[in-house]
Amino acid sequence: MVLTSCFNNLLIKILLKTKTITIKGKSKVRIKKNAKLLSDLKSKLILGFGDSTTASFPYSGTNLNLMENSTFHIKGKVIIGLNSAITLHENATLEIGDGTYIGAKAHIRVGSKISIGKNVAIAWNVTIMDSDFHNYMVEGIRQPITKEVIIGDNVWIGNNVIILKGITIGDNAIIAAGSVVTKNVETGTTVAGNPAKKIKENVCPIH
């Protein structure tokens, strides 16, 4: 089922059995069999919200796709910005912590599991994927295409960043704009470039 916010938000709340979701603009939610959104009484998910620093109309909305048996776990107040696309594939899990903001035109695609911590600031045009989503072989051996992504607490992720499968980003890290993250990022470090490399240590973003 595909629903837009021109319909009653109440219908979304009934289908997902939660009171925590609010849809702005022309956001769309696709809900497949046994997909669920987990949250507590203090949690709140806002889709299609905020001033955009990209060429998006104020009511561009957000696309949220929950495929069969997927789980979207909200652990506090989470805001997903204008014109973003969040897709959880079959049996996939996405966890997002309290105080996390995802900016405009972000793309998060979950094949298995992505975990994003508390107070994470994600800028516009950021892509996060835990899978290659295409099978391939190396020297005749089929390669694993999916591996969990973990982003710690109080992390800053700049605009146009790409985070690939199997990456762990430690708490208080800063990912500079335009970086392509292909290796783990240590706690309290700044990385930049393509591929991203450490350029500073002992940093701590002020949320």
Backbone as JSON Lines, residues from 0, in Angstrom:
{"i":0,"aa":"M","n":[0.85,-1.2,0.0],"ca":[0.0,0.0,0.0],"c":[0.88,1.24,0.0]}
{"i":1,"aa":"V","n":[0.54,2.24,-0.8],"ca":[1.26,3.5,-0.85],"c":[0.33,4.61,-0.4]}
{"i":2,"aa":"L","n":[0.79,5.4,0.57],"ca":[-0.04,6.46,1.12],"c":[0.69,7.78,1.07]}
{"i":3,"aa":"T","n":[-0.02,8.86,0.84],"ca":[0.57,10.19,0.86],"c":[-0.05,11.0,1.97]}
{"i":4,"aa":"S","n":[0.64,12.08,2.37],"ca":[0.2,12.85,3.52],"c":[-1.02,13.7,3.23]}
{"i":5,"aa":"C","n":[-1.49,13.73,1.98],"ca":[-2.75,14.42,1.72],"c":[-3.91,13.62,2.31]}
{"i":6,"aa":"F","n":[-3.68,12.34,2.58],"ca":[-4.64,11.54,3.31],"c":[-4.43,11.79,4.8]}
{"i":7,"aa":"N","n":[-5.24,11.2,5.59],"ca":[-5.17,11.41,7.02],"c":[-3.98,10.67,7.63]}
{"i":8,"aa":"N","n":[-3.15,11.42,8.41],"ca":[-2.05,10.79,9.12],"c":[-2.54,9.68,10.04]}
{"i":9,"aa":"L","n":[-3.79,9.77,10.41],"ca":[-4.36,8.77,11.3],"c":[-4.3,7.37,10.68]}
{"i":10,"aa":"L","n":[-4.48,7.29,9.36],"ca":[-4.46,6.0,8.69],"c":[-3.08,5.35,8.8]}
{"i":11,"aa":"I","n":[-2.02,6.15,8.66],"ca":[-0.67,5.65,8.82],"c":[-0.48,5.09,10.23]}
{"i":12,"aa":"K","n":[-0.95,5.85,11.21],"ca":[-0.8,5.42,12.6],"c":[-1.51,4.1,12.85]}
{"i":13,"aa":"I","n":[-2.65,3.92,12.22],"ca":[-3.39,2.67,12.39],"c":[-2.66,1.51,11.73]}
{"i":14,"aa":"L","n":[-2.18,1.71,10.51],"ca":[-1.52,0.64,9.78],"c":[-0.22,0.2,10.44]}
{"i":15,"aa":"L","n":[0.54,1.14,10.98],"ca":[1.8,0.81,11.63],"c":[1.65,0.61,13.13]}
{"i":16,"aa":"K","n":[0.42,0.77,13.63],"ca":[0.13,0.55,15.05],"c":[1.03,1.39,15.94]}
{"i":17,"aa":"T","n":[1.16,2.66,15.59],"ca":[1.98,3.57,16.37],"c":[1.42,4.98,16.27]}
{"i":18,"aa":"K","n":[1.67,5.78,17.29],"ca":[1.25,7.19,17.29],"c":[2.43,8.12,17.03]}
{"i":19,"aa":"T","n":[3.57,7.55,16.73],"ca":[4.8,8.34,16.72],"c":[5.14,8.97,15.38]}
{"i":20,"aa":"I","n":[4.45,8.63,14.3],"ca":[4.85,9.08,12.97],"c":[4.0,10.26,12.52]}
{"i":21,"aa":"T","n":[4.67,11.29,11.98],"ca":[3.99,12.45,11.41],"c":[4.53,12.68,10.0]}
{"i":22,"aa":"I","n":[3.64,12.85,9.05],"ca":[4.04,13.02,7.65],"c":[3.8,14.45,7.21]}
{"i":23,"aa":"K","n":[4.81,15.04,6.6],"ca":[4.72,16.4,6.07],"c":[4.69,16.36,4.55]}
{"i":24,"aa":"G","n":[4.03,17.35,3.94],"ca":[4.05,17.49,2.5],"c":[3.5,16.28,1.78]}
{"i":25,"aa":"K","n":[4.16,15.87,0.7],"ca":[3.7,14.78,-0.14],"c":[4.5,13.5,0.11]}
{"i":26,"aa":"S","n":[4.92,13.32,1.34],"ca":[5.67,12.11,1.69],"c":[4.85,10.86,1.39]}
{"i":27,"aa":"K","n":[5.55,9.78,1.03],"ca":[4.9,8.52,0.72],"c":[5.46,7.42,1.61]}
{"i":28,"aa":"V","n":[4.58,6.56,2.07],"ca":[4.98,5.41,2.86],"c":[4.45,4.15,2.2]}
{"i":29,"aa":"R","n":[5.34,3.19,1.91],"ca":[4.93,1.9,1.35],"c":[5.08,0.86,2.45]}
{"i":30,"aa":"I","n":[4.02,0.17,2.75],"ca":[4.0,-0.79,3.85],"c":[3.68,-2.17,3.29]}
{"i":31,"aa":"K","n":[4.62,-3.11,3.42],"ca":[4.39,-4.47,2.96],"c":[4.05,-5.38,4.15]}
{"i":32,"aa":"K","n":[3.73,-6.62,3.84],"ca":[3.26,-7.57,4.84],"c":[4.24,-7.73,6.0]}
{"i":33,"aa":"N","n":[3.73,-7.62,7.22],"ca":[4.48,-7.82,8.47],"c":[5.58,-6.78,8.7]}
{"i":34,"aa":"A","n":[5.62,-5.72,7.92],"ca":[6.55,-4.63,8.21],"c":[6.08,-3.9,9.46]}
{"i":35,"aa":"K","n":[7.03,-3.44,10.26],"ca":[6.63,-2.78,11.51],"c":[7.57,-1.65,11.86]}
{"i":36,"aa":"L","n":[7.01,-0.68,12.6],"ca":[7.77,0.42,13.15],"c":[7.72,0.31,14.66]}
{"i":37,"aa":"L","n":[8.9,0.14,15.3],"ca":[8.98,0.0,16.75],"c":[9.35,1.33,17.37]}
{"i":38,"aa":"S","n":[8.73,1.66,18.49],"ca":[9.03,2.91,19.18],"c":[8.48,2.84,20.59]}
{"i":39,"aa":"D","n":[8.92,3.8,21.44],"ca":[8.34,3.89,22.77],"c":[7.45,5.13,22.83]}
{"i":40,"aa":"L","n":[6.89,5.39,24.0],"ca":[5.93,6.48,24.13],"c":[6.54,7.85,23.87]}
{"i":41,"aa":"K","n":[7.84,8.0,24.06],"ca":[8.5,9.3,23.9],"c":[9.08,9.48,22.5]}
{"i":42,"aa":"S","n":[8.97,8.47,21.66],"ca":[9.55,8.55,20.33],"c":[8.66,9.34,19.37]}
{"i":43,"aa":"K","n":[9.3,9.93,18.35],"ca":[8.56,10.67,17.34],"c":[9.36,10.65,16.04]}
{"i":44,"aa":"L","n":[8.71,10.25,14.96],"ca":[9.32,10.24,13.64],"c":[8.61,11.25,12.76]}
{"i":45,"aa":"I","n":[9.37,12.21,12.22],"ca":[8.82,13.22,11.33],"c":[9.41,13.02,9.94]}
{"i":46,"aa":"L","n":[8.56,12.8,8.95],"ca":[8.99,12.6,7.57],"c":[8.72,13.85,6.74]}
{"i":47,"aa":"G","n":[9.71,14.28,5.96],"ca":[9.51,15.42,5.07],"c":[9.48,16.73,5.8]}
{"i":48,"aa":"F","n":[10.51,17.0,6.6],"ca":[10.5,18.17,7.47],"c":[11.77,18.99,7.25]}
{"i":49,"aa":"G","n":[11.69,20.29,7.51],"ca":[12.87,21.14,7.58],"c":[13.11,21.99,6.36]}
{"i":50,"aa":"D","n":[13.9,23.03,6.55],"ca":[14.34,23.88,5.45],"c":[15.36,23.12,4.62]}
{"i":51,"aa":"S","n":[15.23,23.2,3.33],"ca":[16.13,22.45,2.45],"c":[17.23,23.36,1.92]}
{"i":52,"aa":"T","n":[18.45,22.83,1.93],"ca":[19.57,23.55,1.34],"c":[19.85,23.06,-0.08]}
{"i":53,"aa":"T","n":[18.94,22.22,-0.59],"ca":[19.05,21.78,-1.97],"c":[17.82,22.27,-2.73]}
{"i":54,"aa":"A","n":[17.81,22.01,-4.02],"ca":[16.71,22.51,-4.84],"c":[15.48,21.63,-4.69]}
{"i":55,"aa":"S","n":[14.86,21.67,-3.52],"ca":[13.63,20.92,-3.26],"c":[12.53,21.89,-2.9]}
{"i":56,"aa":"F","n":[11.33,21.57,-3.3],"ca":[10.2,22.38,-2.89],"c":[9.89,22.1,-1.42]}
{"i":57,"aa":"P","n":[9.29,23.05,-0.72],"ca":[9.02,22.88,0.71],"c":[8.2,21.65,1.05]}
{"i":58,"aa":"Y","n":[7.4,21.15,0.11],"ca":[6.56,19.99,0.4],"c":[6.95,18.78,-0.45]}
{"i":59,"aa":"S","n":[8.24,18.66,-0.73],"ca":[8.72,17.54,-1.53],"c":[8.51,16.2,-0.82]}
{"i":60,"aa":"G","n":[8.49,16.24,0.5],"ca":[8.21,15.03,1.26],"c":[9.37,14.05,1.29]}
{"i":61,"aa":"T","n":[9.06,12.85,1.76],"ca":[10.03,11.78,1.93],"c":[9.4,10.47,1.51]}
{"i":62,"aa":"N","n":[10.18,9.56,0.94],"ca":[9.7,8.22,0.62],"c":[10.23,7.23,1.66]}
{"i":63,"aa":"L","n":[9.31,6.52,2.31],"ca":[9.68,5.48,3.27],"c":[9.1,4.17,2.77]}
{"i":64,"aa":"N","n":[9.98,3.21,2.46],"ca":[9.57,1.93,1.92],"c":[9.9,0.82,2.91]}
{"i":65,"aa":"L","n":[8.89,0.17,3.45],"ca":[9.07,-0.92,4.4],"c":[8.63,-2.21,3.72]}
{"i":66,"aa":"M","n":[9.6,-3.01,3.3],"ca":[9.29,-4.25,2.61],"c":[8.9,-5.35,3.61]}
{"i":67,"aa":"E","n":[8.56,-6.52,3.11],"ca":[8.04,-7.59,3.96],"c":[8.98,-7.93,5.11]}
{"i":68,"aa":"N","n":[8.4,-8.03,6.31],"ca":[9.1,-8.43,7.53],"c":[10.23,-7.49,7.94]}
{"i":69,"aa":"S","n":[10.24,-6.28,7.41],"ca":[11.26,-5.32,7.81],"c":[10.87,-4.63,9.11]}
{"i":70,"aa":"T","n":[11.89,-4.08,9.81],"ca":[11.67,-3.43,11.1],"c":[12.39,-2.09,11.13]}
{"i":71,"aa":"F","n":[11.65,-1.03,11.38],"ca":[12.2,0.32,11.53],"c":[12.05,0.67,13.0]}
{"i":72,"aa":"H","n":[13.17,0.78,13.71],"ca":[13.16,0.99,15.16],"c":[13.58,2.42,15.47]}
{"i":73,"aa":"I","n":[12.64,3.21,15.97],"ca":[12.88,4.6,16.35],"c":[13.09,4.66,17.86]}
{"i":74,"aa":"K","n":[14.23,5.23,18.28],"ca":[14.57,5.24,19.71],"c":[14.59,6.67,20.26]}
{"i":75,"aa":"G","n":[13.58,7.45,19.91],"ca":[13.51,8.84,20.35],"c":[12.96,9.71,19.25]}
{"i":76,"aa":"K","n":[13.32,10.99,19.26],"ca":[12.86,11.9,18.22],"c":[13.8,11.84,17.03]}
{"i":77,"aa":"V","n":[13.25,11.55,15.87],"ca":[14.04,11.42,14.63],"c":[13.36,12.23,13.54]}
{"i":78,"aa":"I","n":[14.15,13.01,12.82],"ca":[13.63,13.84,11.73],"c":[14.31,13.43,10.43]}
{"i":79,"aa":"I","n":[13.51,13.17,9.41],"ca":[14.04,12.83,8.09],"c":[13.6,13.91,7.11]}
{"i":80,"aa":"G","n":[14.55,14.55,6.44],"ca":[14.31,15.77,5.69],"c":[13.65,15.57,4.34]}
{"i":81,"aa":"L","n":[13.42,16.7,3.69],"ca":[12.73,16.76,2.42],"c":[13.36,15.87,1.36]}
{"i":82,"aa":"N","n":[12.5,15.2,0.6],"ca":[12.93,14.49,-0.61],"c":[13.94,13.38,-0.35]}
{"i":83,"aa":"S","n":[13.95,12.84,0.87],"ca":[14.82,11.7,1.18],"c":[14.12,10.4,0.83]}
{"i":84,"aa":"A","n":[14.91,9.33,0.68],"ca":[14.36,8.01,0.37],"c":[14.97,7.0,1.32]}
{"i":85,"aa":"I","n":[14.12,6.36,2.12],"ca":[14.55,5.36,3.08],"c":[13.9,4.03,2.67]}
{"i":86,"aa":"T","n":[14.71,3.02,2.36],"ca":[14.17,1.74,1.93],"c":[14.74,0.61,2.77]}
{"i":87,"aa":"L","n":[13.84,-0.16,3.38],"ca":[14.22,-1.36,4.11],"c":[13.76,-2.56,3.27]}
{"i":88,"aa":"H","n":[14.72,-3.35,2.82],"ca":[14.38,-4.52,2.03],"c":[13.83,-5.63,2.92]}
{"i":89,"aa":"E","n":[13.41,-6.71,2.31],"ca":[12.79,-7.82,3.04],"c":[13.68,-8.3,4.19]}
{"i":90,"aa":"N","n":[13.1,-8.39,5.4],"ca":[13.76,-8.85,6.63],"c":[14.83,-7.89,7.14]}
{"i":91,"aa":"A","n":[14.95,-6.71,6.59],"ca":[15.98,-5.75,7.01],"c":[15.56,-4.98,8.26]}
{"i":92,"aa":"T","n":[16.57,-4.42,8.96],"ca":[16.33,-3.64,10.17],"c":[17.1,-2.33,10.1]}
{"i":93,"aa":"L","n":[16.41,-1.24,10.4],"ca":[17.04,0.09,10.53],"c":[16.75,0.62,11.92]}
{"i":94,"aa":"E","n":[17.81,0.98,12.67],"ca":[17.67,1.56,14.0],"c":[18.24,2.98,13.99]}
{"i":95,"aa":"I","n":[17.48,3.93,14.55],"ca":[17.94,5.32,14.62],"c":[17.69,5.84,16.03]}
{"i":96,"aa":"G","n":[18.72,6.46,16.63],"ca":[18.66,6.93,18.01],"c":[18.07,8.31,18.17]}
{"i":97,"aa":"D","n":[17.83,8.69,19.4],"ca":[17.19,9.95,19.76],"c":[18.02,11.15,19.33]}
{"i":98,"aa":"G","n":[17.32,12.17,18.83],"ca":[17.98,13.43,18.48],"c":[18.71,13.41,17.15]}
{"i":99,"aa":"T","n":[18.5,12.38,16.36],"ca":[19.19,12.28,15.07],"c":[18.39,12.98,13.98]}
{"i":100,"aa":"Y","n":[19.09,13.75,13.15],"ca":[18.48,14.5,12.05],"c":[19.11,14.05,10.74]}
{"i":101,"aa":"I","n":[18.27,13.71,9.78],"ca":[18.73,13.34,8.45],"c":[18.24,14.4,7.47]}
{"i":102,"aa":"G","n":[19.17,15.03,6.76],"ca":[18.84,16.17,5.93],"c":[18.18,15.8,4.61]}
{"i":103,"aa":"A","n":[18.0,16.8,3.77],"ca":[17.29,16.65,2.5],"c":[18.03,15.72,1.55]}
{"i":104,"aa":"K","n":[17.24,15.0,0.74],"ca":[17.75,14.16,-0.34],"c":[18.73,13.09,0.12]}
{"i":105,"aa":"A","n":[18.6,12.63,1.36],"ca":[19.4,11.5,1.82],"c":[18.85,10.21,1.24]}
{"i":106,"aa":"H","n":[19.73,9.23,1.04],"ca":[19.32,7.91,0.57],"c":[19.9,6.86,1.51]}
{"i":107,"aa":"I","n":[19.01,6.16,2.2],"ca":[19.43,5.07,3.08],"c":[18.75,3.8,2.59]}
{"i":108,"aa":"R","n":[19.56,2.82,2.24],"ca":[19.04,1.59,1.68],"c":[19.59,0.41,2.48]}
{"i":109,"aa":"V","n":[18.68,-0.35,3.09],"ca":[19.07,-1.37,4.05],"c":[18.76,-2.76,3.5]}
{"i":110,"aa":"G","n":[19.81,-3.54,3.28],"ca":[19.63,-4.91,2.84],"c":[19.52,-5.88,3.99]}
{"i":111,"aa":"S","n":[20.23,-5.57,5.1],"ca":[20.21,-6.41,6.28],"c":[20.03,-5.56,7.54]}
{"i":112,"aa":"K","n":[21.07,-4.78,7.92],"ca":[20.93,-3.95,9.12],"c":[21.83,-2.73,9.06]}
{"i":113,"aa":"I","n":[21.24,-1.58,9.4],"ca":[21.99,-0.34,9.61],"c":[21.56,0.22,10.95]}
{"i":114,"aa":"S","n":[22.55,0.59,11.78],"ca":[22.28,1.2,13.08],"c":[22.9,2.59,13.12]}
{"i":115,"aa":"I","n":[22.08,3.59,13.45],"ca":[22.53,4.98,13.57],"c":[22.26,5.42,15.0]}
{"i":116,"aa":"G","n":[23.25,5.98,15.67],"ca":[23.15,6.29,17.09],"c":[22.38,7.55,17.41]}
{"i":117,"aa":"K","n":[22.62,8.05,18.62],"ca":[21.95,9.25,19.12],"c":[22.68,10.51,18.66]}
{"i":118,"aa":"N","n":[21.89,11.6,18.5],"ca":[22.45,12.92,18.22],"c":[23.39,12.92,17.01]}
{"i":119,"aa":"V","n":[22.99,12.2,15.98],"ca":[23.77,12.16,14.74],"c":[23.2,13.21,13.78]}
{"i":120,"aa":"A","n":[24.07,14.03,13.22],"ca":[23.67,15.06,12.26],"c":[24.12,14.63,10.88]}
{"i":121,"aa":"I","n":[23.15,14.35,10.0],"ca":[23.43,13.89,8.65],"c":[22.97,14.97,7.67]}
{"i":122,"aa":"A","n":[23.9,15.49,6.88],"ca":[23.6,16.59,5.97],"c":[22.9,16.08,4.71]}
{"i":123,"aa":"W","n":[22.71,16.99,3.73],"ca":[21.95,16.66,2.54],"c":[22.76,15.81,1.56]}
{"i":124,"aa":"N","n":[22.03,15.07,0.73],"ca":[22.63,14.24,-0.33],"c":[23.57,13.15,0.2]}
{"i":125,"aa":"V","n":[23.32,12.66,1.39],"ca":[24.14,11.58,1.95],"c":[23.55,10.23,1.55]}
{"i":126,"aa":"T","n":[24.42,9.28,1.2],"ca":[24.0,7.93,0.85],"c":[24.62,6.94,1.84]}
{"i":127,"aa":"I","n":[23.79,6.08,2.41],"ca":[24.25,5.03,3.32],"c":[23.66,3.71,2.86]}
{"i":128,"aa":"M","n":[24.54,2.71,2.6],"ca":[24.07,1.4,2.14],"c":[24.86,0.31,2.85]}
{"i":129,"aa":"D","n":[24.19,-0.78,3.19],"ca":[24.89,-1.91,3.8],"c":[25.07,-3.07,2.83]}
{"i":130,"aa":"S","n":[24.82,-2.83,1.55],"ca":[24.9,-3.9,0.56],"c":[25.3,-3.35,-0.79]}
{"i":131,"aa":"D","n":[25.9,-4.23,-1.62],"ca":[26.17,-3.87,-3.01],"c":[24.92,-4.04,-3.86]}
{"i":132,"aa":"F","n":[23.98,-4.87,-3.38],"ca":[22.71,-5.14,-4.04],"c":[22.87,-5.79,-5.42]}
{"i":133,"aa":"H","n":[24.07,-6.26,-5.72],"ca":[24.31,-7.02,-6.95],"c":[25.34,-8.09,-6.63]}
{"i":134,"aa":"N","n":[25.09,-9.31,-7.06],"ca":[26.03,-10.41,-6.82],"c":[27.21,-10.33,-7.78]}
{"i":135,"aa":"Y","n":[28.38,-10.78,-7.29],"ca":[29.57,-10.81,-8.14],"c":[30.54,-11.87,-7.6]}
{"i":136,"aa":"M","n":[31.49,-12.25,-8.44],"ca":[32.5,-13.23,-8.04],"c":[33.9,-12.65,-8.23]}
{"i":137,"aa":"V","n":[34.82,-13.11,-7.41],"ca":[36.24,-12.8,-7.54],"c":[36.99,-14.12,-7.64]}
{"i":138,"aa":"E","n":[37.7,-14.31,-8.77],"ca":[38.43,-15.56,-9.02],"c":[37.53,-16.77,-8.85]}
{"i":139,"aa":"G","n":[36.3,-16.64,-9.34],"ca":[35.36,-17.73,-9.32],"c":[34.64,-17.96,-8.01]}
{"i":140,"aa":"I","n":[34.91,-17.13,-7.01],"ca":[34.28,-17.28,-5.7],"c":[33.25,-16.18,-5.51]}
{"i":141,"aa":"R","n":[32.03,-16.58,-5.2],"ca":[30.96,-15.61,-4.99],"c":[31.23,-14.82,-3.72]}
{"i":142,"aa":"Q","n":[31.09,-13.51,-3.79],"ca":[31.43,-12.63,-2.69],"c":[30.19,-12.23,-1.88]}
{"i":143,"aa":"P","n":[30.35,-12.03,-0.57],"ca":[29.23,-11.52,0.24],"c":[28.91,-10.09,-0.17]}
{"i":144,"aa":"I","n":[27.64,-9.79,-0.34],"ca":[27.27,-8.46,-0.83],"c":[26.68,-7.57,0.26]}
{"i":145,"aa":"T","n":[26.41,-8.13,1.45],"ca":[25.77,-7.36,2.51],"c":[26.56,-7.5,3.81]}
{"i":146,"aa":"K","n":[26.78,-6.36,4.49],"ca":[27.44,-6.36,5.78],"c":[26.99,-5.14,6.57]}
{"i":147,"aa":"E","n":[26.7,-5.33,7.84],"ca":[26.08,-4.31,8.68],"c":[26.89,-3.0,8.73]}
{"i":148,"aa":"V","n":[26.16,-1.89,8.77],"ca":[26.74,-0.56,8.98],"c":[26.35,-0.08,10.36]}
{"i":149,"aa":"I","n":[27.34,0.43,11.12],"ca":[27.1,0.94,12.47],"c":[27.65,2.36,12.55]}
{"i":150,"aa":"I","n":[26.8,3.31,12.9],"ca":[27.21,4.7,13.1],"c":[26.97,5.04,14.56]}
{"i":151,"aa":"G","n":[27.99,5.5,15.27],"ca":[27.92,5.75,16.7],"c":[27.15,7.0,17.05]}
{"i":152,"aa":"D","n":[27.28,7.42,18.31],"ca":[26.58,8.6,18.82],"c":[27.35,9.88,18.5]}
{"i":153,"aa":"N","n":[26.6,10.99,18.38],"ca":[27.17,12.33,18.24],"c":[28.14,12.43,17.05]}
{"i":154,"aa":"V","n":[27.75,11.84,15.95],"ca":[28.57,11.87,14.74],"c":[28.05,12.95,13.79]}
{"i":155,"aa":"W","n":[28.97,13.64,13.13],"ca":[28.61,14.58,12.06],"c":[28.95,13.96,10.72]}
{"i":156,"aa":"I","n":[28.0,14.0,9.8],"ca":[28.23,13.5,8.45],"c":[27.9,14.62,7.47]}
{"i":157,"aa":"G","n":[28.91,15.08,6.72],"ca":[28.75,16.23,5.84],"c":[27.99,15.89,4.57]}
{"i":158,"aa":"N","n":[27.65,16.92,3.8],"ca":[26.87,16.73,2.58],"c":[27.64,15.93,1.53]}
{"i":159,"aa":"N","n":[26.89,15.18,0.74],"ca":[27.42,14.38,-0.37],"c":[28.36,13.26,0.07]}
{"i":160,"aa":"V","n":[28.25,12.82,1.29],"ca":[29.06,11.7,1.79],"c":[28.42,10.38,1.34]}
{"i":161,"aa":"I","n":[29.25,9.38,1.06],"ca":[28.8,8.03,0.76],"c":[29.42,7.07,1.77]}
{"i":162,"aa":"I","n":[28.58,6.3,2.45],"ca":[29.05,5.32,3.43],"c":[28.66,3.94,2.91]}
{"i":163,"aa":"L","n":[29.66,3.07,2.72],"ca":[29.45,1.79,2.09],"c":[29.31,0.67,3.11]}
{"i":164,"aa":"K","n":[29.01,-0.53,2.64],"ca":[28.72,-1.67,3.5],"c":[29.87,-2.0,4.44]}
{"i":165,"aa":"G","n":[29.52,-2.55,5.62],"ca":[30.51,-3.06,6.55],"c":[31.27,-2.01,7.34]}
{"i":166,"aa":"I","n":[30.83,-0.76,7.28],"ca":[31.54,0.33,7.93],"c":[31.04,0.53,9.36]}
{"i":167,"aa":"T","n":[31.98,0.74,10.29],"ca":[31.66,1.17,11.65],"c":[32.29,2.54,11.87]}
{"i":168,"aa":"I","n":[31.46,3.5,12.28],"ca":[31.93,4.85,12.58],"c":[31.8,5.07,14.07]}
{"i":169,"aa":"G","n":[32.89,5.38,14.75],"ca":[32.89,5.54,16.19],"c":[32.21,6.81,16.65]}
{"i":170,"aa":"D","n":[31.93,6.89,17.94],"ca":[31.3,8.08,18.52],"c":[32.15,9.32,18.26]}
{"i":171,"aa":"N","n":[31.48,10.48,18.15],"ca":[32.13,11.79,18.05],"c":[33.0,11.95,16.81]}
{"i":172,"aa":"A","n":[32.78,11.13,15.8],"ca":[33.55,11.27,14.56],"c":[32.92,12.33,13.66]}
{"i":173,"aa":"I","n":[33.73,12.87,12.76],"ca":[33.27,13.83,11.77],"c":[33.67,13.32,10.4]}
{"i":174,"aa":"I","n":[32.69,13.23,9.5],"ca":[32.95,12.8,8.13],"c":[32.82,14.03,7.24]}
{"i":175,"aa":"A","n":[33.91,14.47,6.67],"ca":[33.92,15.72,5.9],"c":[33.09,15.59,4.62]}
{"i":176,"aa":"A","n":[32.59,16.71,4.16],"ca":[31.73,16.75,2.97],"c":[32.42,16.1,1.78]}
{"i":177,"aa":"G","n":[31.65,15.32,1.02],"ca":[32.16,14.71,-0.19],"c":[32.99,13.45,0.01]}
{"i":178,"aa":"S","n":[33.1,12.98,1.24],"ca":[33.93,11.8,1.5],"c":[33.23,10.52,1.06]}
{"i":179,"aa":"V","n":[34.04,9.54,0.68],"ca":[33.55,8.19,0.42],"c":[34.2,7.27,1.46]}
{"i":180,"aa":"V","n":[33.38,6.75,2.37],"ca":[33.9,6.0,3.51],"c":[33.94,4.53,3.16]}
{"i":181,"aa":"T","n":[35.15,3.98,3.03],"ca":[35.35,2.59,2.65],"c":[36.0,1.77,3.77]}
{"i":182,"aa":"K","n":[36.44,2.45,4.85],"ca":[37.06,1.77,5.99],"c":[36.48,2.33,7.28]}
{"i":183,"aa":"N","n":[36.62,1.57,8.36],"ca":[36.09,2.01,9.66],"c":[36.72,3.34,10.08]}
{"i":184,"aa":"V","n":[35.93,4.11,10.83],"ca":[36.37,5.42,11.32],"c":[36.46,5.35,12.84]}
{"i":185,"aa":"E","n":[37.62,5.7,13.38],"ca":[37.84,5.6,14.82],"c":[37.06,6.68,15.57]}
{"i":186,"aa":"T","n":[36.78,6.41,16.83],"ca":[36.11,7.37,17.71],"c":[36.91,8.67,17.77]}
{"i":187,"aa":"G","n":[36.21,9.81,17.67],"ca":[36.83,11.11,17.86],"c":[37.81,11.51,16.79]}
{"i":188,"aa":"T","n":[37.62,11.03,15.56],"ca":[38.5,11.42,14.47],"c":[37.7,12.07,13.35]}
{"i":189,"aa":"T","n":[38.4,12.87,12.55],"ca":[37.82,13.45,11.34],"c":[38.46,12.78,10.14]}
{"i":190,"aa":"V","n":[37.62,12.37,9.18],"ca":[38.13,11.78,7.95],"c":[37.63,12.6,6.76]}
{"i":191,"aa":"A","n":[38.38,12.57,5.68],"ca":[38.01,13.32,4.48],"c":[38.6,12.65,3.26]}
{"i":192,"aa":"G","n":[37.95,12.86,2.11],"ca":[38.51,12.42,0.84],"c":[37.83,11.19,0.27]}
{"i":193,"aa":"N","n":[38.34,10.75,-0.89],"ca":[37.84,9.58,-1.6],"c":[39.04,8.74,-2.04]}
{"i":194,"aa":"P","n":[39.3,7.62,-1.34],"ca":[38.61,7.14,-0.13],"c":[38.95,7.99,1.08]}
{"i":195,"aa":"A","n":[38.06,7.99,2.08],"ca":[38.24,8.85,3.25],"c":[39.44,8.4,4.08]}
{"i":196,"aa":"K","n":[40.25,9.39,4.51],"ca":[41.41,9.12,5.35],"c":[41.39,10.06,6.56]}
{"i":197,"aa":"K","n":[42.01,9.62,7.63],"ca":[42.03,10.41,8.87],"c":[42.86,11.67,8.69]}
{"i":198,"aa":"I","n":[42.27,12.83,9.08],"ca":[43.0,14.09,8.99],"c":[43.12,14.79,10.34]}
{"i":199,"aa":"K","n":[42.28,14.4,11.32],"ca":[42.35,14.99,12.66],"c":[42.01,13.94,13.71]}
{"i":200,"aa":"E","n":[42.54,14.14,14.92],"ca":[42.23,13.27,16.05],"c":[41.68,14.1,17.2]}
{"i":201,"aa":"N","n":[41.09,13.4,18.17],"ca":[40.6,14.02,19.41],"c":[39.57,15.14,19.15]}
{"i":202,"aa":"V","n":[38.7,14.93,18.18],"ca":[37.64,15.89,17.9],"c":[36.37,15.48,18.64]}
{"i":203,"aa":"C","n":[35.49,16.44,18.88],"ca":[34.21,16.15,19.52],"c":[33.19,17.16,19.03]}
{"i":204,"aa":"P","n":[32.28,16.77,18.14],"ca":[31.27,17.71,17.66],"c":[30.39,18.21,18.8]}
{"i":205,"aa":"I","n":[30.0,19.47,18.72],"ca":[29.07,20.05,19.7],"c":[27.68,19.98,19.08]}
{"i":206,"aa":"H","n":[26.84,19.11,19.61],"ca":[25.54,18.85,19.0],"c":[24.62,20.03,19.24]}
